């Protein structure tokens, strides 16, 4: 499956070790993932029903309102390397600062033309698996 280009978010679900499923950004999240031909990538995922923040300054205004809004968004950018079954995101900047300067592997599956990226489980450890499904824009 060719991953280069732009993708729109279909769904993001988390599968806990006990098999229970949750949707971190709700049932209808929005987002975009881009892989460029020269090895760069960027992604943003947001909850579909984010209330606006009062004021015109994205870094100003009510701290609690900003915290609530920014907790319904995940974004990062960097480079990527791909082999047949895996893509590794080398994150340079992230809304979640703990991911900056890290590498994040994702297993690749083609599900009827949709790109499914899955976080790998940890050998010998119960791990929550994230499954993020992407489709080409229509």
KEBA-155549 format. One record per residue (C-alpha): residue number from 1; residue in one letter; y, z, x. Coordinates in Angstrom, 2 decimals. Example, Ala and Ser with C-alpha at 12.3 -4.5 7.8 and 13.67 -1.06 7.14 Angstrom:
BEGIN
ATOM seq type      py      pz      px
ATOM   1    A   -4.50    7.80   12.30
ATOM   2    S   -1.06    7.14   13.67
END
This chain:
BEGIN
ATOM seq type      py      pz      px
ATOM   1    X    0.00    0.00    0.00
ATOM   2    X    3.44   -0.94    1.30
ATOM   3    X    5.81    2.05    1.12
ATOM   4    X    8.98    0.52    2.59
ATOM   5    X   11.85    0.27    0.11
ATOM   6    X   13.12    2.39   -2.76
ATOM   7    X   11.10    4.46   -5.22
ATOM   8    X   12.05    6.39   -8.38
ATOM   9    X   10.51    9.77   -9.15
ATOM  10    X    7.90    9.85  -11.93
ATOM  11    X    6.70   13.46  -11.67
ATOM  12    X    6.26   16.39   -9.32
ATOM  13    X    3.52   18.87  -10.01
ATOM  14    X    2.14   21.81   -8.09
ATOM  15    X   -1.55   22.60   -8.28
ATOM  16    X   -2.32   26.22   -7.40
ATOM  17    X   -5.58   27.29   -5.75
ATOM  18    X   -6.81   28.52   -9.15
ATOM  19    X   -6.24   25.04  -10.64
ATOM  20    X   -3.17   25.96  -12.69
ATOM  21    X   -0.42   23.34  -12.75
ATOM  22    X    3.35   23.85  -12.74
ATOM  23    X    6.32   21.49  -12.67
ATOM  24    X    8.97   22.84  -10.22
ATOM  25    X   11.80   20.72  -11.64
ATOM  26    X   10.56   20.56  -15.23
ATOM  27    X    8.62   17.87  -17.08
ATOM  28    X   11.18   15.07  -16.59
ATOM  29    X   12.64   15.30  -13.08
ATOM  30    X   14.72   12.56  -11.52
ATOM  31    X   14.85   11.39   -7.95
ATOM  32    X   14.86    8.66   -5.37
ATOM  33    X   12.86    8.11   -2.19
ATOM  34    X   13.79    5.45    0.36
ATOM  35    X   11.85    4.24    3.40
ATOM  36    X   13.76    1.79    5.61
ATOM  37    X   12.28   -0.90    7.85
ATOM  38    X   13.74    0.79   10.95
ATOM  39    X   11.93    4.10   10.35
ATOM  40    X   14.42    6.20    8.39
ATOM  41    X   13.77    7.96    5.12
ATOM  42    X   15.64   10.04    2.57
ATOM  43    X   14.67   11.77   -0.64
ATOM  44    X   16.39   13.66   -3.43
ATOM  45    X   14.65   15.32   -6.39
ATOM  46    X   16.54   17.03   -9.24
ATOM  47    X   15.89   18.61  -12.58
ATOM  48    X   16.88   16.26  -15.39
ATOM  49    X   19.01   18.79  -17.27
ATOM  50    X   21.42   20.20  -14.70
ATOM  51    X   24.62   21.65  -16.17
ATOM  52    X   27.87   20.63  -14.49
ATOM  53    X   29.74   23.05  -12.24
ATOM  54    X   33.33   23.85  -13.21
ATOM  55    X   35.96   22.48  -10.85
ATOM  56    X   36.13   19.49   -8.59
ATOM  57    X   34.98   20.95   -5.27
ATOM  58    X   31.20   20.77   -4.59
ATOM  59    X   31.57   23.61   -2.06
ATOM  60    X   33.98   25.71   -4.12
ATOM  61    X   34.03   27.42   -7.47
ATOM  62    X   31.65   29.99   -8.84
ATOM  63    X   28.95   30.88   -6.31
ATOM  64    X   26.38   31.73   -9.00
ATOM  65    X   26.92   28.40  -10.77
ATOM  66    X   26.48   26.54   -7.48
ATOM  67    X   23.35   28.55   -6.63
ATOM  68    X   21.84   27.74  -10.02
ATOM  69    X   22.66   24.04   -9.72
ATOM  70    X   21.49   23.72   -6.13
ATOM  71    X   18.22   25.51   -6.89
ATOM  72    X   17.32   22.59   -9.16
ATOM  73    X   17.64   20.08   -6.33
ATOM  74    X   15.63   19.32   -3.21
ATOM  75    X   16.90   16.78   -0.69
ATOM  76    X   16.21   15.85    2.90
ATOM  77    X   16.58   12.99    5.33
ATOM  78    X   15.14   11.96    8.67
ATOM  79    X   12.65    9.51   10.09
ATOM  80    X    9.05    8.71    9.26
ATOM  81    X    5.86    7.44   10.85
ATOM  82    X    3.05    6.04    8.78
ATOM  83    X   -0.61    5.35    9.35
ATOM  84    X   -2.98    3.98    6.73
ATOM  85    X   -3.52    7.17    4.71
ATOM  86    X   -0.63    9.42    5.78
ATOM  87    X    3.13    9.40    6.18
ATOM  88    X    4.83   12.04    8.30
ATOM  89    X    8.44   12.90    7.48
ATOM  90    X   10.33   14.12   10.55
ATOM  91    X   13.08   16.03    8.77
ATOM  92    X   16.47   16.14   10.46
ATOM  93    X   18.61   17.64    7.67
ATOM  94    X   17.49   19.39    4.49
ATOM  95    X   19.05   21.23    1.57
ATOM  96    X   16.29   23.76    2.31
ATOM  97    X   17.33   24.75    5.86
ATOM  98    X   13.86   25.95    6.86
ATOM  99    X   12.65   22.33    6.83
ATOM 100    X   15.31   21.00    9.22
ATOM 101    X   13.73   19.92   12.52
ATOM 102    X   10.19   20.06   11.11
ATOM 103    X    7.53   17.49   10.37
ATOM 104    X    6.00   17.26    6.90
ATOM 105    X    2.80   15.24    6.46
ATOM 106    X    2.00   13.62    3.12
ATOM 107    X   -1.25   11.98    2.10
ATOM 108    X   -0.75    8.54    0.53
ATOM 109    X   -2.59    7.33   -2.57
ATOM 110    X   -2.02    4.14   -4.53
ATOM 111    X   -2.46    4.97   -8.22
ATOM 112    X   -2.08    1.75  -10.21
ATOM 113    X    0.85    0.63   -8.06
ATOM 114    X    2.49    4.04   -8.00
ATOM 115    X    2.95    5.85   -4.70
ATOM 116    X    1.39    9.32   -4.83
ATOM 117    X    2.38   11.65   -1.98
ATOM 118    X    0.36   14.84   -1.68
ATOM 119    X    0.80   17.78    0.66
ATOM 120    X   -2.44   18.34    2.56
ATOM 121    X   -4.40   21.50    1.91
ATOM 122    X   -4.92   23.94    4.76
ATOM 123    X   -8.49   24.07    6.08
ATOM 124    X  -10.16   27.32    5.10
ATOM 125    X   -7.11   28.63    3.23
ATOM 126    X   -6.27   28.52   -0.47
ATOM 127    X   -3.18   26.33   -0.65
ATOM 128    X   -0.90   25.15   -3.40
ATOM 129    X   -0.86   21.35   -3.33
ATOM 130    X    2.24   19.38   -4.26
ATOM 131    X    1.66   15.98   -5.86
ATOM 132    X    4.74   13.77   -6.16
ATOM 133    X    4.41   10.44   -7.96
ATOM 134    X    6.82    7.56   -7.34
ATOM 135    X    7.23    4.11   -8.94
ATOM 136    X    9.21    1.06   -7.93
ATOM 137    X   12.45    0.75   -9.92
ATOM 138    X   12.18   -1.74  -12.76
END
